[in-house]
């Protein structure tokens, strides 16, 4: 602010001075001059008074400005102090409200306890005041369980008491729903007749229980909270929800079993073939559980889109499993008595065709697979382990395959069950079957060319079959090692050490079925080569070589024939080279002319060229 400075105003005295005496003044103007001088003097006096007044006013303004500055400073200080006081008052007011709200949470406990203890009728759960009570409990539990309030005095006591109040409130809901379900059952039982059973069980039942869904929702949402951090509710309140599910399952299950399942079972034909019997029962029960699923959803499931029905889904699955108990019992009794492997395979295919109900049908599928495994193991024992030589194995007939019968049986049974069992179970069965075939074949085969060829062909078929299954399995084989028995003869050490050191050792080895087959085939090929070389050495004639070639081609394909002939040739001495080549050439000419129908007289040169190429390949 710019302040005016005080200033004194004066008139110049010179303008009023009397002229000097030497100035000649006209007498005529003296009066006028004096009048004018008097006017000026008065004017001067007035102006001086005015100046004095102005100076006084300026002094007053200076005082007022000083007072104004003082007031401004005081006002500023007052405003600052007022602002501080207002902020303090606001803080205190907020603190008061906060404390009031917190104290109200603790004060509400007495009201809630009194309200819950005076309840003598479960219908209170239908009143709006009960809904407000639940919300009040939700807020209280959220407050006392807040980690920020963990330092409050006796907070754990309040946590426990509020939780007990919530359990008490939810128990009232559970009791009301259970009683309502029981009363609904009584009403339906009193009205049900054969001609009205479907309407009462499916329409009336659903419509009646629809009225309890709002209070069921109050129980469900507190048992399965959407907040993933709040997991205590699952453990503390789930039993109450489970009681509701159990009562529903008991009531609904009794109605359905009495009026739907039992009449169906009474009309069931138990003398039907097992596959037809299973199909009939499966179709009936599948339709039944589909219908019961829809009924359960109509009563309990929360509507979409933002609905978590995980707990409901678990409950309906448990209910359906109970509903399927008669089916489990019926089919288990038939399946466990089934002896035909083909029927077991058909059963598994039938059961797995109900893909949408696979979890519910898993016990039946497990029974069928278990029975199939048992019958397959018995089949393998009967047709492989206990196989007895018939003498017809090497007889060539019209339908002869020249394959060891146990191998054919093993291949046939493995092809039947492939894809019907768990991969690990199938791999184990296949591995054991291969091992059993190898053991049986080793006991059957003699040191003769035809027997070795018979074994090679059988093993090759087994290898091809196993390879097509893409088996990844290692069989664990346990044996006893008696090599430590020699320690008992040692002259050193105590008797105890000798006895302990001489005990047989259990040896556990892991055997790969592919390696086992490969080693067995290689051993059979080597044994064949030894026997064939010995026979050729005894009778190194073209006729003997032709007979050997003919025997090989009867059992194995051309590629395997080439491998075997190469092996024999490599083991023969150079002195038999010419005879060997001539014999193989004639044998191949005979074999190819028979297979292709070529006239050897008309196309001898062409045939010779082809055989020479084959011989060259064999030599390579």
C-alpha positions in Angstrom: 0.0 0.0 0.0 1.4 3.5 -1.0 1.0 5.9 1.8 0.6 9.8 1.3 3.3 11.8 3.1 2.2 14.9 5.2 3.1 18.3 3.6 2.8 22.0 4.8 1.5 24.5 2.3 2.4 28.5 2.6 1.7 31.4 0.4 4.5 33.7 -0.7 4.5 36.9 1.5 6.0 38.8 -1.3 2.8 39.1 -3.2 1.3 41.0 -0.3 4.2 43.4 0.3 3.6 47.2 0.2 5.3 48.7 -2.7 8.4 50.8 -2.0 8.0 54.6 -1.5 9.9 55.5 -4.5 7.3 53.8 -6.6 4.9 56.3 -8.0 1.4 55.1 -7.8 -1.4 56.8 -9.2 -3.8 58.1 -6.5 -6.7 56.8 -8.4 -5.5 53.2 -8.1 -4.6 53.3 -4.4 -8.0 52.2 -3.2 -8.2 49.5 -5.7 -4.8 48.4 -4.8 -5.6 48.3 -1.1 -8.9 46.4 -1.7 -7.0 43.9 -3.8 -4.4 43.5 -1.2 -7.0 43.0 1.5 -8.7 40.3 -0.7 -5.4 38.6 -1.1 -4.7 38.7 2.6 -8.1 37.1 3.3 -7.6 34.6 0.7 -4.2 33.8 2.1 -5.7 33.3 5.5 -8.4 31.0 4.2 -5.8 29.0 2.3 -3.7 28.8 5.4 -6.7 27.5 7.3 -7.4 25.1 4.5 -3.8 23.9 4.5 -3.9 23.5 8.2 -7.1 21.4 7.9 -5.5 19.3 5.2 -2.4 18.7 7.2 -4.6 17.7 10.1 -6.5 15.3 7.8 -3.3 13.9 6.6 -2.1 13.2 10.1 -5.4 11.5 10.8 -5.0 9.4 7.7 -1.5 8.4 8.7 -2.9 7.3 12.1 -5.7 5.4 10.3 -3.2 3.7 8.0 -1.1 2.7 10.9 -4.3 1.4 12.6 -5.2 -0.4 9.3 -1.8 -2.1 9.1 -2.2 -3.2 12.7 -5.6 -4.6 12.0 -4.4 -6.5 9.0 -1.6 -8.1 10.9 -4.0 -9.0 13.7 -6.5 -10.4 11.1 -3.8 -12.5 9.5 -2.7 -13.9 12.8 -6.3 -14.6 13.7 -6.9 -16.3 10.4 -3.8 -18.5 10.8 -4.8 -19.4 14.3 -8.4 -20.1 13.1 -7.2 -22.3 10.3 -5.1 -24.3 12.8 -8.0 -24.6 15.1 -10.3 -25.7 12.3 -7.9 -28.4 11.1 -7.5 -29.6 14.7 -11.3 -29.6 15.1 -11.7 -31.5 11.8 -9.1 -34.1 12.8 -10.7 -34.5 16.2 -14.1 -34.8 14.6 -12.9 -37.5 12.2 -11.1 -39.2 15.1 -14.3 -39.1 17.0 -16.3 -40.6 14.2 -13.7 -43.3 13.7 -13.6 -44.2 17.3 -17.3 -44.1 17.4 -17.5 -46.5 14.5 -14.9 -48.8 16.0 -16.6 -48.8 19.4 -19.9 -49.4 17.7 -18.4 -52.6 16.3 -17.5 -53.8 19.7 -20.8 -52.5 21.3 -22.8 -54.4 18.6 -21.6 -57.7 20.0 -23.9 -57.5 23.0 -26.9 -56.8 20.8 -26.1 -59.6 18.4 -25.5 -62.1 21.1 -28.8 -61.2 22.8 -30.7 -61.3 19.5 -29.3 -64.8 18.6 -29.9 -66.2 22.1 -33.5 -65.2 22.2 -34.4 -66.8 18.9 -36.9 -69.6 19.3 -38.1 -70.0 15.8 -36.0 -70.6 12.7 -38.4 -68.5 10.6 -36.5 -65.5 11.8 -34.1 -66.1 8.9 -36.8 -64.9 6.5 -37.1 -61.4 8.1 -35.2 -58.4 6.7 -33.8 -57.7 10.2 -31.9 -61.1 10.0 -30.4 -60.1 6.7 -29.2 -56.8 8.4 -27.8 -58.9 11.3 -25.8 -61.0 8.9 -24.4 -57.9 7.2 -23.5 -56.5 10.6 -21.6 -59.7 11.4 -19.8 -59.6 8.1 -18.6 -56.1 8.8 -17.6 -56.9 12.4 -15.6 -60.0 11.3 -13.9 -58.0 8.6 -13.0 -55.4 11.1 -11.6 -57.7 13.8 -9.8 -59.9 11.3 -8.1 -56.9 9.7 -4.3 -57.2 10.3 -4.2 -53.5 11.0 -6.3 -54.1 14.1 -4.3 -57.0 15.4 -2.8 -54.9 18.2 -6.1 -54.0 19.7 -6.7 -55.2 23.3 -8.5 -58.5 23.5 -8.9 -58.6 19.8 -8.7 -62.4 19.7 -11.5 -62.7 22.1 -13.7 -60.6 19.9 -12.6 -62.6 16.8 -13.8 -65.8 18.5 -17.1 -64.4 19.8 -18.0 -62.7 16.5 -17.2 -66.0 14.6 -19.3 -68.0 17.0 -22.2 -65.5 16.4 -21.8 -66.0 12.6 -21.8 -69.8 13.1 -25.0 -69.5 15.2 -26.7 -67.4 12.6 -25.7 -69.7 9.7 -26.9 -72.7 11.9 -30.3 -71.1 12.0 -30.3 -71.0 8.2 -29.1 -74.6 7.9 -31.8 -75.7 10.4 -34.5 -73.9 8.5 -33.5 -75.3 5.1 -33.2 -78.9 6.5 -36.6 -78.6 8.1 -38.1 -77.2 4.9 -36.7 -80.1 2.8 -38.1 -82.6 5.3 -41.5 -81.0 5.2 -41.4 -80.9 1.4 -40.7 -84.6 1.4 -43.6 -85.4 3.7 -45.9 -83.3 1.5 -44.9 -85.1 -1.7 -45.0 -88.6 -0.1 -48.6 -87.9 1.1 -49.6 -86.9 -2.4 -47.6 -89.1 -4.7 -49.2 -91.7 -6.9 -47.8 -93.7 -9.8 -49.5 -91.4 -12.4 -48.4 -88.2 -10.6 -44.9 -89.3 -9.5 -43.0 -87.5 -12.3 -44.8 -84.2 -11.8 -44.4 -84.2 -8.1 -40.8 -85.3 -8.1 -39.6 -82.9 -10.8 -42.0 -79.9 -10.9 -43.5 -79.6 -7.4 -40.2 -80.5 -5.7 -38.3 -77.9 -7.6 -40.9 -75.2 -7.2 -41.2 -75.8 -3.5 -37.4 -75.6 -2.8 -37.0 -72.5 -5.0 -38.3 -70.4 -2.1 -35.3 -71.3 0.1 -32.7 -70.2 -2.5 -32.3 -66.6 -1.1 -31.4 -67.8 2.4 -29.4 -70.7 0.9 -27.4 -68.1 -0.9 -26.6 -66.3 2.4 -25.1 -69.6 3.7 -23.4 -70.4 0.4 -21.6 -67.1 -0.2 -20.2 -67.1 3.4 -19.0 -70.7 3.0 -17.4 -70.1 -0.3 -16.2 -66.5 -0.2 -15.1 -64.8 -3.4 -12.1 -63.3 -1.6 -9.2 -65.7 -2.2 -7.4 -64.4 0.9 -10.3 -65.3 3.2 -10.0 -69.1 3.5 -11.1 -69.5 7.1 -14.7 -69.5 6.1 -14.3 -72.7 4.1 -13.1 -74.6 7.2 -15.4 -73.0 9.8 -18.7 -72.9 7.9 -18.5 -75.7 5.3 -20.0 -78.3 7.6 -23.2 -76.3 7.8 -23.4 -76.2 4.0 -22.5 -79.9 3.9 -25.4 -80.7 6.2 -27.8 -79.1 3.7 -26.3 -81.1 0.8 -26.6 -84.3 2.8 -30.2 -83.7 3.8 -31.0 -82.9 0.1 -29.2 -86.1 -1.0 -31.0 -88.2 1.6 -34.4 -86.8 0.9 -34.1 -86.6 -2.9 -32.3 -89.9 -3.1 -35.0 -91.7 -1.1 -37.7 -90.3 -3.3 -35.9 -91.2 -6.5 -34.9 -94.7 -5.4 -38.4 -95.5 -4.1 -40.4 -94.3 -7.0 -38.0 -94.5 -10.0 -35.0 -96.8 -9.4 -36.7 -99.6 -7.6 -39.5 -100.1 -10.2 -36.9 -100.2 -12.9 -34.8 -102.8 -11.1 -37.9 -104.9 -10.4 -38.5 -105.1 -14.2 -34.8 -105.7 -15.1 -34.0 -109.0 -16.8 -30.9 -110.4 -15.0 -30.5 -113.3 -17.5 -29.5 -111.0 -20.3 -26.0 -111.2 -21.8 -23.6 -109.1 -19.8 -23.0 -106.5 -22.6 -26.7 -106.1 -23.3 -27.5 -106.0 -19.5 -24.8 -103.3 -19.0 -26.0 -101.2 -21.9 -29.6 -101.3 -20.7 -28.7 -100.3 -17.1 -26.2 -97.6 -18.2 -28.8 -96.0 -20.5 -31.4 -95.8 -17.8 -29.0 -94.5 -15.1 -27.4 -92.0 -17.5 -30.8 -90.5 -18.3 -31.6 -90.5 -14.6 -28.5 -88.6 -13.5 -28.9 -86.1 -16.3 -32.3 -85.3 -15.0 -31.2 -85.2 -11.4 -28.3 -82.8 -12.4 -30.8 -80.4 -13.8 -33.0 -80.6 -10.7 -30.0 -80.0 -8.4 -28.9 -77.0 -10.5 -32.5 -75.6 -10.4 -32.4 -75.7 -6.6 -28.9 -74.7 -5.7 -26.8 -73.3 -8.5 -26.0 -69.6 -8.6 -27.0 -67.9 -11.8 -24.4 -66.6 -14.3 -22.3 -64.8 -15.2 -20.4 -64.0 -12.1 -21.2 -67.2 -10.2 -18.8 -69.6 -8.5 -20.5 -73.0 -8.4 -17.4 -75.1 -7.6 -18.8 -76.2 -4.3 -22.2 -76.9 -5.8 -20.6 -79.0 -8.6 -18.7 -81.1 -6.0 -21.9 -81.7 -4.1 -23.9 -82.7 -7.1 -21.2 -85.2 -8.1 -21.3 -86.7 -4.6 -25.1 -87.0 -4.8 -25.0 -88.6 -8.2 -22.4 -91.1 -7.0 -24.8 -92.2 -4.3 -27.6 -92.4 -6.8 -25.4 -94.7 -8.9 -24.7 -97.2 -6.1 -27.3 -99.7 -7.3 -25.7 -99.6 -10.7 -22.3 -100.1 -9.3 -23.5 -103.1 -7.3 -25.4 -104.7 -10.2 -22.6 -104.4 -12.7 -19.8 -105.3 -10.3 -21.5 -108.6 -9.5 -21.8 -109.4 -13.2 -18.4 -108.1 -14.2 -16.5 -110.0 -11.5 -18.0 -113.3 -12.7 -17.3 -112.7 -16.4 -14.8 -115.2 -17.9 -14.9 -114.2 -21.6 -12.2 -111.8 -22.6 -14.1 -110.6 -25.7 -17.1 -109.6 -23.4 -14.7 -107.7 -21.1 -13.3 -105.8 -24.1 -16.8 -105.0 -25.3 -17.8 -103.8 -21.8 -14.8 -101.4 -21.7 -15.6 -100.0 -25.1 -19.3 -99.6 -24.1 -18.4 -97.8 -20.8 -15.9 -95.5 -22.4 -18.4 -94.5 -25.1 -20.2 -92.4 -22.4 -17.4 -89.8 -22.4 -19.4 -87.0 -20.8 -20.0 -89.2 -17.7 -16.6 -90.7 -17.5 -15.8 -89.6 -13.9 -19.1 -91.1 -12.6 -18.6 -94.4 -14.5 -14.9 -94.7 -13.4 -15.6 -97.3 -10.7 -17.4 -99.5 -13.3 -14.7 -99.0 -15.8 -12.1 -99.9 -13.2 -14.0 -103.1 -12.4 -14.1 -104.1 -16.0 -10.4 -103.3 -16.6 -9.4 -105.2 -13.5 -11.4 -108.2 -14.6 -9.9 -108.0 -18.1 -6.4 -107.9 -16.6 -7.1 -110.9 -14.4 -8.5 -112.9 -17.4 -5.7 -111.9 -19.7 -3.1 -113.0 -17.1 -4.9 -116.3 -16.7 -5.1 -116.6 -20.5 -1.4 -116.0 -20.8 -0.6 -118.6 -18.2 -2.8 -121.2 -19.9 -1.7 -120.5 -23.4 2.0 -119.7 -22.9 3.4 -120.7 -19.5 1.4 -124.0 -19.4 1.6 -124.6 -23.2 2.4 -128.3 -24.0 4.0 -129.4 -27.2 1.6 -131.0 -29.7 3.9 -132.1 -32.4 2.0 -130.2 -35.0 3.9 -126.9 -34.6 6.1 -127.4 -37.7 3.6 -129.2 -39.8 2.9 -127.2 -43.0 -0.8 -127.0 -43.9 -3.0 -124.8 -46.0 -3.7 -122.5 -43.1 -0.3 -122.9 -41.4 1.5 -119.7 -40.4 4.6 -121.5 -39.1 4.5 -119.4 -35.9 4.8 -120.7 -32.4 1.2 -121.0 -31.1 1.8 -119.2 -27.8 3.3 -116.3 -29.8 0.2 -116.2 -32.0 -2.0 -116.2 -28.9 0.0 -113.5 -27.2 -0.2 -111.3 -30.3 -3.9 -111.9 -30.7 -4.7 -111.1 -27.0 -2.4 -108.0 -27.0 -4.2 -106.7 -30.2 -7.5 -107.2 -28.5 -6.7 -105.3 -25.3 -4.6 -102.5 -26.8 -6.1 -99.2 -26.0 -8.5 -100.6 -23.4 -6.2 -100.4 -20.4 -4.0 -97.8 -18.8 -0.8 -97.4 -20.8 1.4 -98.5 -17.9 -0.8 -101.6 -17.2 -0.8 -102.6 -20.8 2.9 -102.1 -21.1 3.4 -104.3 -18.1 1.2 -107.0 -19.5 2.9 -106.8 -22.9 6.3 -107.0 -21.4 5.4 -110.0 -19.3 3.8 -111.7 -22.3 7.0 -111.2 -24.3 9.1 -112.6 -21.5 6.8 -115.6 -21.1 6.9 -116.3 -24.9 10.7 -116.1 -24.9 10.9 -118.6 -22.0 8.4 -121.0 -23.6 10.1 -120.7 -27.0 13.5 -121.4 -25.5 12.1 -124.5 -23.8 10.5 -125.7 -27.1 13.3 -125.0 -29.7 15.8 -127.8 -30.5 19.2 -127.5 -32.2 17.9 -128.0 -35.7 17.6 -125.6 -38.6 13.9 -125.8 -38.9 13.4 -125.2 -35.1 15.7 -122.2 -35.2 13.9 -120.7 -38.2 10.6 -121.4 -36.5 11.9 -119.4 -33.4 13.3 -116.6 -35.5 10.0 -116.1 -37.4 8.0 -116.2 -34.1 10.3 -113.7 -32.5 10.2 -111.4 -35.5 6.4 -111.4 -35.4 6.5 -110.6 -31.7 9.0 -107.8 -32.2 6.9 -106.3 -35.0 3.8 -106.4 -32.8 5.5 -104.9 -29.8 7.0 -102.2 -32.0 3.5 -101.2 -33.3 2.3 -100.7 -29.7 5.1 -98.2 -29.0 5.7 -99.7 -25.6 7.8 -97.8 -23.1 8.3 -100.1 -20.2 11.1 -101.6 -18.1 10.3 -104.8 -16.3 11.9 -105.2 -12.9 13.2 -108.7 -12.5 14.2 -110.0 -9.1 16.5 -113.0 -8.6 18.6 -114.6 -5.9 22.4 -114.6 -6.2 24.0 -117.6 -4.5 27.5 -116.7 -5.4 28.4 -115.7 -1.9 27.9 -119.2 -0.6 31.6 -119.8 -1.2 32.4 -117.5 1.7 31.3 -120.2 4.1 34.4 -122.2 3.0 36.7 -119.4 3.8 39.3 -120.0 6.6 39.3 -116.5 7.8 36.6 -114.6 9.8 34.2 -115.6 12.5 31.5 -118.2 12.1 28.9 -115.4 12.3 30.6 -113.5 9.5 30.8 -116.6 7.4 27.1 -117.4 7.9 25.9 -113.8 7.2 28.3 -113.4 4.3 27.0 -116.6 2.7 23.3 -115.7 2.6 21.8 -115.4 -0.9 21.7 -111.8 -2.2 18.5 -110.4 -3.8 19.3 -108.9 -7.2 16.8 -106.5 -8.8 17.4 -105.8 -12.4 15.5 -103.6 -14.9 14.9 -105.3 -18.2 13.8 -103.4 -21.3 11.4 -105.5 -23.4 12.8 -104.2 -26.7 16.4 -105.1 -25.6 15.3 -108.5 -24.4 13.7 -109.3 -27.7 16.6 -108.0 -29.6 19.1 -110.1 -27.6 16.9 -113.2 -28.0 16.6 -112.7 -31.8 20.3 -112.2 -32.1 21.0 -115.3 -30.1 18.6 -117.3 -32.3 20.2 -116.1 -35.5 23.7 -116.9 -34.2 22.5 -120.4 -33.2 20.9 -120.9 -36.6 24.1 -119.9 -38.3 26.1 -122.3 -36.2 23.8 -125.2 -37.0 23.6 -124.4 -40.7 27.4 -124.0 -41.0 27.9 -127.3 -39.3 25.4 -129.0 -41.6 27.0 -127.5 -44.8 30.4 -128.5 -43.6 29.2 -132.1 -43.2 27.6 -132.2 -46.6 29.0 -129.4 -48.8 26.8 -130.1 -51.8 24.7 -127.9 -54.0 21.6 -130.0 -53.1 22.2 -129.3 -49.4 22.6 -125.6 -50.0 19.4 -125.6 -52.1 17.6 -127.4 -49.3 18.8 -124.9 -46.7 17.7 -122.0 -48.8 14.3 -123.6 -49.4 13.9 -124.1 -45.6 14.7 -120.5 -44.9 12.3 -119.1 -47.5 9.5 -121.2 -46.0 9.8 -119.4 -42.7 11.0 -115.8 -43.3 10.7 -113.1 -46.0 13.3 -112.3 -48.6 15.1 -109.7 -46.6 15.6 -111.9 -43.6 16.6 -114.8 -45.9 19.4 -112.6 -47.3 20.6 -111.8 -43.8 20.6 -115.4 -42.8 22.4 -116.7 -45.9 25.0 -113.9 -45.6 25.6 -115.0 -42.0 26.1 -118.6 -43.1 28.4 -117.6 -46.0 30.6 -115.5 -43.7 31.2 -118.5 -41.4 32.0 -121.0 -44.2 35.6 -121.4 -45.3 36.8 -120.2 -48.7 37.0 -123.8 -49.9 33.2 -123.9 -50.1 32.8 -120.6 -52.0 32.2 -122.0 -55.5 29.9 -124.7 -54.3 28.0 -122.1 -52.1 27.6 -119.7 -55.0 26.4 -122.4 -57.4 24.0 -123.9 -54.8 22.5 -120.4 -53.9 22.2 -119.5 -57.6 20.2 -122.7 -58.4 18.1 -122.3 -55.2 17.3 -118.7 -56.0 16.4 -119.5 -59.7 14.0 -122.2 -58.5 12.5 -120.0 -55.8 12.0 -117.0 -58.1 10.6 -119.0 -61.0 8.1 -120.6 -58.6 7.1 -117.3 -57.1 6.9 -115.3 -60.3 5.9 -118.0 -62.8 8.8 -117.1 -65.1 9.7 -119.7 -67.8 13.4 -120.5 -67.1 14.0 -121.8 -70.6 12.8 -118.6 -72.3 14.2 -116.1 -69.8 17.2 -117.9 -68.4 19.6 -115.1 -69.1 17.3 -112.5 -67.5 16.8 -114.7 -64.4 20.5 -115.3 -64.2 21.2 -111.6 -64.2 18.7 -111.0 -61.4 20.1 -113.8 -59.3 23.7 -112.5 -59.9 22.6 -109.1 -58.6 21.1 -110.8 -55.5 24.3 -112.7 -55.0 26.4 -109.6 -55.3 24.1 -107.9 -52.7 24.5 -110.9 -50.4 28.3 -110.7 -50.8 28.3 -107.0 -50.0 
